Amino acid sequence: MDEEVLHVLAAQDFSQRDPEEQIRKLISEGVVRGNLQQFAEASQKLSEAGRICSITSYTACGGVLRAKGVLAVKQRQFVEGRQLLLDSHAFAIARKDRWQEAVALLNLAYASIQNEHFDEAVDWAKSAYRTASECGAEDVAQRASGDLGWAYLKLGETEKSLELFLDAEKHAANLGDRSSELNWLTTVGYLYTRTGEIQLAIQSYQQALQQARQINHKEDISDILTDLALVDLATGKPDEADRYANQALAMAQQSSSRPDMLDAMAIQMQAAALRGDTARAQQLLQEVKTAPESQTSMKWASEDAIAKLYESQGHASEARSAYQSALNIFEAARAEVHLEDLQLPFIANAKSIYDDYIHFLVTQGKTDEALVTADQSRARTLAEGFGQTSNQHALSPTALPPRAVARKAGATLLFYWLGERQSYLWAITPEKTALFTLPAQREITPLIERYRKVLLGTQDPLESGNTAGQQLYSMLVAPAAKLLRPGVPVMVLTDGALSQLNFETLIVPGAASGSDVAKSGRQPHYWIEDATLAAAPSLSMLAAAKPVRETNRYLLLLGDPISPGEDYPELPFASTEMQQIERHFAAHDEMVFTRGKATPSAYLDSDPTHFSYIHFVSHGVASRTDPLDSAIILSRAGTPAASATGAAEDSFKLYAREVMRHPIDARLVTISACYGSGTRTYAGEGLVGLSWAFLRAGAHNVVGALWEADDESSPQLMDSMYQGLQEGKRPDEALRSAKLALLHSTNKFRKAYYWAPFQIYTRL
């Protein structure tokens, strides 16, 4: 990352008075010395400037505080640096100087990134961008956008970070700032490398390298060489990676940049591991691990690399130790992330390490331990919301016996892991656990995407003879078919793209069990005909679940709201659904909010913890970039006059993040709205959206939609589901019966598009 812009900002012009001029000159000299790693000389220059400021407080004195703070951060004196930058921020506020305030916030974001406190960096960078935009400081705004991108990238939010980097690059180009434009172009290449888009990464790097050489910007040339080395590592070219890393190391040694040297050495270490050069890999690993300047991500990547080397050489004990060390380093870093928005994507940083370790354990015959390790990466943020934080990464098969979990759940558990080389399915019953090897993730994911498109189309896949549904069944379920017992529910614990698939829609290439056609020949049918299915987050959460305390049948029903705007038109059949649900409960057991009374505040003020059933009938929106900003669309709060003046602009949205803050203990929450399950899949957490938020709030079961819910068919399905509940069926049984009623009908609702969007998520 190019730091020079940050430092130059500290030395911008303030006025033409002699003391101010002298202070600015000393700041500039100090910044230059700091960039050359001449820290003692830099400190001396800034101390001289500080002595002038101790006599009289000039405007330029804010720049002294900022420059001292950045210098301290460059020397990894994070506590001192942060305090100096906070002082510079207070100085700017006292002077009512918005430009200085924006730069102080920017430098605080930079300091947090260098200290690997990425959640703090997000907050500082957002504030810097907002303040800079308000005061017209476009140069500061572009830097803040890029630093926010870096923070998100380090937290695993690749989609957000790409958008922010491209925005920063565009701003820099508009400003004619070639150095910053080059910096963000390089950063975009780094991101493409992270996401596996290698050709795009190479294109970005080569373009950036050409520009850097044209302006002879040595720091950028060194960074780009390092990045090109990472590309070669990702594509299995250790010799080419070494060549780039050697060039980058030589340049870093010339500039005496210790962090850049360590980055190059970490790459050399990983290249040595790829080549099988154990002695060199061990030597470099030790140096990288023990250096305080090394990036944490480089440390865990280096441990993973040497673990794979040990594994390839048959040194199982050393490989196991290195894998565990890599995961411990990652877990320590994750413990420093406190905001749920930022915890969600962070596990993606360790996905490849978990994948390597699980593959290793399977090849060693330790399949139960591999299962528990896989489960350790699951639903971490969700579980921590329930206080389940007891060193989850240190669990053993004894502490989490899978068969006991299946016995408690009263179900057969299908636990999936999607891997780079191979994927795995553990089928778990109270009697046994069986492991099945599946194709690699790259073979499974495109098939899921293709089948989803078919399900959302005009033709029914079963009637049209589509093969994708049968292929997925044969690939994902058929291997464990002998362990699936008639009448026993199935709980699916998915991974990655599998969370976007409703397993009920998979097509079994034969007759439904017990059906008449079974005697006359095999007929393809949806798997829902054979089994009751539900989705579960993790084995650990199922094991820790407490029984439902159903002391009442109280219903909280909100829906049929007044349209808050043209984006959310009235739902013609919403009132019908509301009426049909109401008739399944006694009047004194219901609290109903409809039309103008169906507002977010009505839900939040109703004390939802007292209700066993909570149901929404409305529009829903799923945010892909910020899943916790997904919302149920209700009526706008406030008076009509307030709405007309634009007041309470978002008062009609019940946000997922707000849902999480209000504990519930409902047996069942139903979100009869579009995309209630969300559209964004996080590694380990699955789909995150409204359904996830209600589970996080305490619901035992949540029904949400994987795609657009049809307003016309939903009332019939929900009426049937509540009839089943009234008859004493479990939520998963009741939902299945309601879906089968539509499937067996003679109208258009028999198509999967109408009955299959709704999926039940359970934590028991």
Secondary structure, DSSP 8 states (H G I E B T S, - for coil): ---HHHHHHTT------HHHHHHHHHHHHHHHHHHTT-HHHHHHHHHHHHHHHHHS--TTHHHHHHHHHHHHHHTT-HHHHHHHHHHHHHHHHHHT-HHHHHHHHHHHHHHHHHTT-HHHHHHHHHHHHHHHHHTT-HHHHHHHHHHHHHHHHHTT-HHHHHHHHHHHHHHHHHHT-HHHHHHHHHHHHHHHHHTT-HHHHHHHHHHHHHHHHHHT-HHHHHHHHHHHHHHHHHTT-HHHHHHHHHHHHHHHHHHT-HHHHHHHHHHHHHHHHHHT-HHHHHHHHHHHHH-TTS-HHHHHHHHHHHHHHHHHTT-HHHHHHHHHHHHHHHHHHHTT---HHHHHHHGGGGHHHHHHHHHHHHHTT-HHHHHHHHHHTSSHHHHHTTT--S-GGG--TTTS-HHHHHHHHTSEEEEEE--SS-EEEEEE-SS-EEEEEE--HHHHHHHHHHHHHHHTSSS-HHHHT-SHHHHHHHHHTGGGGGG--TT--EEEE--GGGGG--GGG-EESS--TT-THHHH----EEGGGT--EEE-S-HHHHHH----------EEEEEEE---BTTB---TTHHHHHHHHHTTS-GGGEEEEEETT--HHHHHHT-GGG-SEEEEESEEE--SSSGGG-EEE----S-HHHHHTT-STTTTEEEHHHHHTS----SEEEEESTTTT-SEEETTTEEESHHHHHHHHT-SEEEEESS---TTTHHHHHHHHHHHHHTT--HHHHHHHHHHHHHTSSSGGGSHHHHSSEEEEE--
